[in-house]
Amino acid sequence: MELNIDIKNWPLDLFVDYVLKIYHRNALEMMPVISELFDSDYYTLLMNKLQLFHKALLEYIYLENEIIFPKAIEFESKYAG
């Protein structure tokens, strides 16, 4: 099922809520599941790369959640009104 969601016209706070509740939550929930699928000696190289990716993903999500999105909402409320 494909959803056609037009986010271009959403207010910024709605977009941020959507990203936090859908994309970030799903990414955080799926990483352990994916890691578990490839947790064997046969997939050592893949697991190493996956761990690096997971670390980078966590850092990026933190950056968006704690710095970028709050500043963007603050900027919009200050200058868009």
Backbone as CSV, one residue per row, in Angstrom:
resi,resn,N_x,N_y,N_z,CA_x,CA_y,CA_z,C_x,C_y,C_z
1,MET,0.835,-1.170,0.000,0.000,0.000,0.000,0.886,1.243,0.000
2,GLU,0.679,2.090,-0.951,1.455,3.320,-1.063,0.589,4.494,-0.628
3,LEU,1.144,5.300,0.266,0.441,6.495,0.714,1.035,7.704,0.017
4,ASN,0.198,8.509,-0.543,0.647,9.759,-1.145,0.378,10.877,-0.153
5,ILE,1.408,11.238,0.583,1.284,12.269,1.600,1.990,13.518,1.096
6,ASP,1.256,14.607,1.032,1.804,15.880,0.564,2.323,16.672,1.751
7,ILE,3.598,16.457,2.092,4.159,17.138,3.254,4.655,18.541,2.941
8,LYS,4.670,18.900,1.690,5.175,20.227,1.301,4.362,21.356,1.923
9,ASN,3.099,21.124,2.169,2.232,22.165,2.699,1.964,22.029,4.199
10,TRP,2.626,21.101,4.843,2.438,20.912,6.281,3.140,22.012,7.060
11,PRO,2.586,22.380,8.214,3.343,23.248,9.111,4.569,22.497,9.632
12,LEU,5.606,23.213,9.937,6.858,22.588,10.349,6.691,21.690,11.568
13,ASP,5.913,22.126,12.553,5.767,21.315,13.759,5.084,19.980,13.466
14,LEU,4.152,19.947,12.524,3.513,18.690,12.132,4.515,17.779,11.427
15,PHE,5.317,18.353,10.543,6.350,17.577,9.853,7.337,16.973,10.851
16,VAL,7.785,17.768,11.816,8.734,17.284,12.825,8.113,16.149,13.631
17,ASP,6.869,16.309,14.065,6.198,15.239,14.804,6.133,13.959,13.976
18,TYR,5.825,14.103,12.700,5.738,12.948,11.809,7.088,12.235,11.703
19,VAL,8.151,12.992,11.498,9.482,12.387,11.391,9.857,11.686,12.691
20,LEU,9.639,12.350,13.818,9.994,11.764,15.108,9.199,10.496,15.405
21,LYS,7.907,10.552,15.139,7.038,9.434,15.527,7.025,8.293,14.524
22,ILE,7.308,8.575,13.281,7.266,7.518,12.264,8.681,7.065,11.895
23,TYR,9.457,7.937,11.305,10.759,7.527,10.782,11.766,7.201,11.867
24,HIS,11.928,8.072,12.829,12.935,7.811,13.865,12.554,6.602,14.714
25,ARG,11.302,6.516,15.103,10.865,5.372,15.914,11.066,4.060,15.159
26,ASN,10.665,4.020,13.896,10.836,2.792,13.106,12.302,2.424,12.948
27,ALA,13.143,3.408,12.691,14.577,3.134,12.534,15.157,2.561,13.823
28,LEU,14.801,3.156,14.946,15.326,2.680,16.223,14.805,1.290,16.580
29,GLU,13.575,1.001,16.206,13.006,-0.323,16.488,13.571,-1.400,15.563
30,MET,13.891,-1.037,14.328,14.335,-2.037,13.355,15.809,-2.395,13.460
31,MET,16.647,-1.504,13.945,18.080,-1.801,14.001,18.398,-3.059,14.804
32,PRO,17.840,-3.259,15.987,18.132,-4.508,16.707,17.621,-5.751,15.968
33,VAL,16.499,-5.623,15.305,15.946,-6.751,14.548,16.878,-7.112,13.396
34,ILE,17.334,-6.119,12.671,18.256,-6.355,11.553,19.563,-6.948,12.058
35,SER,20.076,-6.397,13.149,21.328,-6.909,13.718,21.196,-8.378,14.122
36,GLU,20.071,-8.715,14.678,19.846,-10.097,15.109,19.823,-11.066,13.921
37,LEU,19.314,-10.627,12.800,19.247,-11.481,11.609,20.633,-11.875,11.100
38,PHE,21.604,-10.991,11.274,22.940,-11.227,10.732,23.985,-11.481,11.811
39,ASP,23.553,-11.889,12.975,24.473,-12.101,14.093,25.044,-13.525,14.036
40,SER,26.054,-13.708,13.212,26.769,-14.989,13.144,28.181,-14.721,12.628
41,ASP,29.054,-15.684,12.782,30.440,-15.521,12.327,30.530,-15.324,10.816
42,TYR,29.571,-15.865,10.101,29.572,-15.779,8.644,29.403,-14.336,8.164
43,TYR,28.699,-13.539,8.942,28.396,-12.160,8.553,29.197,-11.136,9.352
44,THR,30.402,-11.459,9.762,31.192,-10.577,10.615,31.422,-9.204,9.977
45,LEU,31.844,-9.164,8.740,32.095,-7.892,8.070,30.810,-7.072,7.968
46,LEU,29.727,-7.724,7.597,28.445,-7.034,7.498,28.025,-6.484,8.865
47,MET,28.210,-7.256,9.916,27.845,-6.813,11.261,28.677,-5.605,11.681
48,ASN,29.952,-5.617,11.356,30.807,-4.472,11.684,30.309,-3.205,10.993
49,LYS,29.969,-3.318,9.722,29.449,-2.168,8.974,28.084,-1.738,9.523
50,LEU,27.262,-2.703,9.877,25.950,-2.406,10.428,26.069,-1.685,11.772
51,GLN,27.027,-2.067,12.581,27.247,-1.391,13.867,27.707,0.052,13.648
52,LEU,28.562,0.267,12.670,28.992,1.631,12.343,27.809,2.472,11.853
53,PHE,26.987,1.863,11.015,25.800,2.550,10.519,24.855,2.885,11.667
54,HIS,24.642,1.937,12.562,23.742,2.140,13.700,24.234,3.287,14.578
55,LYS,25.525,3.333,14.826,26.103,4.416,15.630,25.882,5.773,14.946
56,ALA,26.145,5.828,13.653,25.947,7.075,12.905,24.472,7.469,12.884
57,LEU,23.593,6.492,12.732,22.151,6.763,12.720,21.702,7.342,14.059
58,LEU,22.175,6.772,15.156,21.816,7.281,16.479,22.295,8.716,16.667
59,GLU,23.497,8.999,16.199,24.029,10.360,16.303,23.201,11.338,15.469
60,TYR,22.812,10.924,14.284,22.027,11.770,13.399,20.631,12.023,13.978
61,ILE,19.999,10.972,14.492,18.679,11.119,15.093,18.752,12.052,16.302
62,TYR,19.783,11.900,17.119,19.960,12.790,18.261,20.115,14.235,17.780
63,LEU,20.925,14.441,16.767,21.154,15.781,16.227,19.841,16.407,15.755
64,GLU,19.044,15.635,15.021,17.757,16.162,14.556,16.818,16.444,15.725
65,ASN,16.685,15.462,16.627,15.728,15.580,17.728,16.065,16.710,18.691
66,GLU,17.335,16.863,19.005,17.728,17.768,20.077,18.222,19.138,19.611
67,ILE,18.653,19.235,18.353,19.236,20.500,17.910,18.507,21.076,16.688
68,ILE,18.497,20.330,15.605,17.970,20.868,14.341,16.478,21.172,14.415
69,PHE,15.664,20.185,14.811,14.216,20.406,14.824,13.783,21.476,15.822
70,PRO,14.288,21.460,17.056,13.885,22.541,17.975,14.273,23.931,17.455
71,LYS,15.465,24.059,16.870,15.887,25.357,16.327,15.029,25.755,15.127
72,ALA,14.677,24.807,14.286,13.843,25.116,13.115,12.459,25.590,13.547
73,ILE,11.883,24.927,14.545,10.565,25.334,15.042,10.656,26.715,15.700
74,GLU,11.704,26.931,16.467,11.921,28.238,17.094,12.063,29.331,16.029
75,PHE,12.834,29.059,14.995,13.042,30.014,13.909,11.727,30.318,13.199
76,GLU,10.951,29.253,12.912,9.689,29.458,12.212,8.729,30.289,13.056
77,SER,8.626,29.984,14.340,7.693,30.736,15.174,8.130,32.195,15.336
78,LYS,9.418,32.432,15.271,9.926,33.794,15.441,9.777,34.621,14.164
79,TYR,10.016,34.011,13.005,10.085,34.787,11.762,8.939,34.543,10.779
80,ALA,8.177,33.490,10.950,7.135,33.191,9.965,5.802,33.848,10.316
81,GLY,5.697,34.381,11.502,4.419,34.966,11.922,4.342,36.373,11.623
